[in-house]
Amino acid sequence: MKNLSLSAGAVLVLSLGLVACGNSAPGLPTPDPAGLTNTVSGTISGWTAGTGTIEAQARPTPSDASTYVTLSSAPVAASGQFSLTLPTAQAVAPYLNTFQQTPRSGCTGVFTQSVTTARQFGISTYGLKKADGSVVGYLFQNNPDMGSTLKVGDDYIVRIYADQDFTATGTLACPNNSITLKLNLKKGWNAAVNTVDAVDSAGKSISGTIETVSTLPASKF
């Protein structure tokens, strides 16, 4: 279980204001059909909190947990097993945004969109709570050998809801982090891989690539 408090690395996919696009783009693979589902299920490794709850959340202010909104949830068994249905289109509608399409002050680069009005909503980690409602932490779906701190080459699966088919490509580089997109998204829920390209001295991701792939890599919760 990669169970972390929220950090710049943990919410990189959410905090940079990603970009939405449209039809197939040259060089982007057809997404793995296994990722085109609204269900996330598995067993949380190292789970010792008894029965609990896993949540898909909207986080309007990522650094302030009091702003988090539960969009869907599911029980976690004492064994750590769960099956979570991702939020409906109606539930995510208030939180849909286009990706960053114009220059940002202090940053370089923008994302290229195939449909400028397409909107998206991303989930990079899941909230975990005990049966009494107290917060356990935040769960990644990460590569099996990820350690207690991130390293270059680590990856984790993120979920992106798209309100229509679109693609997003490009790099947005800011002083403290940068992100590259290679996304071929389909209407509904998509799975994409966020790969760590660089980390700081504390082991937090400061550069990453988020891409849809033809075959999702092995992962664990």
C-alpha positions as CSV (number, residue, x, y, z in Angstrom):
1,M,0.0,0.0,0.0
2,K,1.4,3.4,-1.0
3,N,-0.4,5.3,1.6
4,L,0.8,8.9,1.7
5,S,-0.3,12.3,3.0
6,L,-1.0,14.6,0.1
7,S,2.1,16.3,-1.3
8,A,3.2,18.0,-4.5
9,G,4.2,14.6,-5.8
10,A,0.9,13.0,-4.8
11,V,-1.3,15.5,-6.6
12,L,0.8,16.4,-9.5
13,V,-1.8,15.2,-11.9
14,L,-4.4,17.5,-10.3
15,S,-2.4,20.6,-9.4
16,L,-1.0,21.6,-12.8
17,G,-4.4,22.1,-14.5
18,L,-4.1,19.5,-17.3
19,V,-5.4,20.0,-20.8
20,A,-8.3,18.5,-22.8
21,C,-8.2,17.5,-26.4
22,G,-10.2,15.5,-29.0
23,N,-9.7,13.0,-31.8
24,S,-6.8,10.5,-32.3
25,A,-3.4,12.1,-32.7
26,P,-0.5,10.7,-34.6
27,G,1.9,8.7,-32.4
28,L,-0.6,8.2,-29.6
29,P,-1.5,4.5,-29.0
30,T,-5.0,3.2,-28.7
31,P,-5.8,3.0,-25.0
32,D,-5.8,-0.4,-23.2
33,P,-9.5,-1.4,-23.1
34,A,-8.9,-2.6,-19.5
35,G,-8.6,1.0,-18.5
36,L,-11.9,2.1,-20.1
37,T,-14.0,1.1,-17.1
38,N,-15.8,2.9,-14.3
39,T,-14.7,0.3,-11.7
40,V,-11.5,0.2,-9.7
41,S,-11.0,-3.0,-7.6
42,G,-8.2,-4.8,-5.8
43,T,-6.7,-5.6,-2.4
44,I,-4.8,-2.9,-0.4
45,S,-1.4,-4.4,0.5
46,G,-0.5,-3.9,4.2
47,W,-4.0,-3.0,5.2
48,T,-4.4,-3.4,9.0
49,A,-7.2,-0.9,9.8
50,G,-10.1,-3.4,9.9
51,T,-13.1,-2.6,7.9
52,G,-13.2,0.9,6.3
53,T,-14.1,3.0,3.3
54,I,-12.4,4.0,0.1
55,E,-13.4,7.2,-1.6
56,A,-13.1,8.9,-5.0
57,Q,-12.9,12.6,-4.1
58,A,-13.0,16.0,-5.7
59,R,-10.3,18.2,-4.1
60,P,-11.0,21.9,-5.0
61,T,-8.0,23.0,-2.9
62,P,-5.6,20.0,-2.8
63,S,-3.7,21.4,0.2
64,D,-6.9,21.8,2.3
65,A,-8.6,18.5,3.2
66,S,-11.6,20.4,4.5
67,T,-12.5,21.2,0.9
68,Y,-12.6,17.6,-0.2
69,V,-15.9,16.2,-1.5
70,T,-16.8,12.5,-1.6
71,L,-18.1,11.7,-5.1
72,S,-18.4,7.9,-4.7
73,S,-17.3,5.4,-2.1
74,A,-17.2,1.7,-1.3
75,P,-16.5,-0.5,1.7
76,V,-13.1,-1.9,2.4
77,A,-13.1,-5.4,3.9
78,A,-10.8,-6.3,6.8
79,S,-8.7,-8.1,4.3
80,G,-8.2,-4.9,2.3
81,Q,-10.3,-6.0,-0.6
82,F,-12.6,-3.4,-2.3
83,S,-14.5,-2.7,-5.5
84,L,-15.1,1.0,-6.1
85,T,-17.5,2.4,-8.8
86,L,-16.0,5.7,-10.0
87,P,-18.3,8.8,-9.9
88,T,-21.1,9.3,-12.4
89,A,-21.0,12.0,-15.1
90,Q,-23.5,14.0,-12.9
91,A,-21.2,13.8,-9.9
92,V,-18.1,15.0,-11.6
93,A,-19.9,17.7,-13.7
94,P,-19.3,20.6,-11.2
95,Y,-15.6,19.8,-11.2
96,L,-14.9,19.4,-14.9
97,N,-12.2,21.8,-16.4
98,T,-10.3,22.2,-19.6
99,F,-6.6,21.6,-19.4
100,Q,-4.1,24.5,-19.4
101,Q,-4.3,26.0,-22.9
102,T,-2.7,29.4,-22.4
103,P,0.7,30.5,-21.0
104,R,0.9,30.5,-17.2
105,S,2.8,33.2,-15.5
106,G,6.3,32.0,-14.5
107,C,6.0,28.8,-16.6
108,T,6.9,27.8,-20.1
109,G,4.9,25.7,-22.6
110,V,1.2,24.9,-23.0
111,F,-0.7,21.8,-23.9
112,T,-2.0,21.3,-27.4
113,Q,-5.7,20.3,-27.6
114,S,-7.7,18.8,-30.4
115,V,-11.0,20.0,-28.9
116,T,-10.6,23.3,-27.1
117,T,-13.8,23.0,-25.2
118,A,-13.4,19.4,-24.0
119,R,-13.3,19.0,-20.2
120,Q,-11.9,16.5,-17.8
121,F,-11.6,15.5,-14.1
122,G,-8.7,13.5,-12.7
123,I,-8.2,11.2,-9.7
124,S,-4.6,10.4,-8.7
125,T,-5.2,9.0,-5.2
126,Y,-8.1,7.6,-3.3
127,G,-9.2,8.6,0.2
128,L,-9.0,5.9,2.9
129,K,-11.0,6.0,6.1
130,K,-11.5,3.7,9.1
131,A,-15.0,2.5,10.1
132,D,-15.3,5.4,12.5
133,G,-14.7,7.9,9.7
134,S,-11.1,8.9,10.7
135,V,-8.7,9.3,7.8
136,V,-6.1,6.6,7.3
137,G,-4.4,8.3,4.3
138,Y,-4.4,8.4,0.5
139,L,-3.9,5.5,-1.7
140,F,-2.0,5.1,-5.0
141,Q,-2.4,2.4,-7.6
142,N,1.4,2.2,-8.1
143,N,4.1,-0.1,-9.6
144,P,4.7,-3.1,-7.4
145,D,8.3,-2.2,-6.3
146,M,7.6,1.4,-5.3
147,G,9.3,2.2,-2.0
148,S,8.5,4.7,0.8
149,T,9.9,7.5,-1.3
150,L,9.4,8.1,-5.0
151,K,12.3,7.4,-7.4
152,V,12.7,8.1,-11.1
153,G,10.8,5.5,-13.1
154,D,8.1,4.9,-10.6
155,D,4.7,5.0,-12.0
156,Y,1.1,4.9,-10.9
157,I,-2.3,4.6,-12.5
158,V,-4.5,7.8,-12.6
159,R,-8.1,7.9,-13.7
160,I,-9.4,10.7,-15.9
161,Y,-13.0,11.4,-16.8
162,A,-13.5,13.0,-20.2
163,D,-16.8,14.6,-21.4
164,Q,-15.9,13.6,-25.0
165,D,-13.2,11.9,-27.0
166,F,-10.1,14.1,-27.2
167,T,-6.3,14.1,-27.1
168,A,-3.8,16.3,-25.1
169,T,-0.1,16.6,-25.7
170,G,2.7,19.0,-24.7
171,T,4.8,20.0,-21.7
172,L,4.1,22.7,-19.1
173,A,7.2,23.5,-17.1
174,C,7.0,25.6,-13.9
175,P,9.8,26.5,-11.4
176,N,8.9,23.7,-9.0
177,N,7.4,21.0,-11.3
178,S,6.7,20.1,-14.8
179,I,4.4,17.7,-16.6
180,T,4.2,16.2,-20.0
181,L,0.9,14.9,-21.5
182,K,0.5,12.2,-24.1
183,L,-3.2,11.5,-23.7
184,N,-5.7,9.8,-26.0
185,L,-8.9,10.0,-24.0
186,K,-12.3,8.5,-24.7
187,K,-15.6,9.7,-23.4
188,G,-16.1,8.4,-19.9
189,W,-13.4,7.0,-17.5
190,N,-9.9,6.4,-18.7
191,A,-6.8,4.9,-17.1
192,A,-3.5,6.7,-17.7
193,V,0.0,6.1,-16.4
194,N,1.8,8.9,-14.5
195,T,5.6,8.2,-14.6
196,V,8.0,10.0,-12.4
197,D,10.7,11.7,-14.5
198,A,12.5,13.6,-11.7
199,V,12.4,13.9,-7.9
200,D,13.6,16.4,-5.3
201,S,15.8,15.6,-2.3
202,A,12.8,14.6,-0.3
203,G,11.6,12.1,-2.8
204,K,8.7,14.1,-4.1
205,S,7.9,14.1,-7.8
206,I,8.9,17.3,-9.6
207,S,8.5,16.1,-13.1
208,G,6.3,13.5,-14.7
209,T,4.7,12.2,-17.8
210,I,1.0,11.2,-18.0
211,E,0.1,9.0,-20.9
212,T,-2.5,6.6,-22.1
213,V,-0.9,3.3,-23.1
214,S,-1.9,0.3,-25.1
215,T,-1.1,-2.1,-22.2
216,L,-1.4,-0.9,-18.6
217,P,1.6,-1.9,-16.5
218,A,1.5,-4.2,-13.5
219,S,0.3,-2.3,-10.4
220,K,-0.8,-2.8,-6.8
221,F,-2.7,-0.8,-4.2
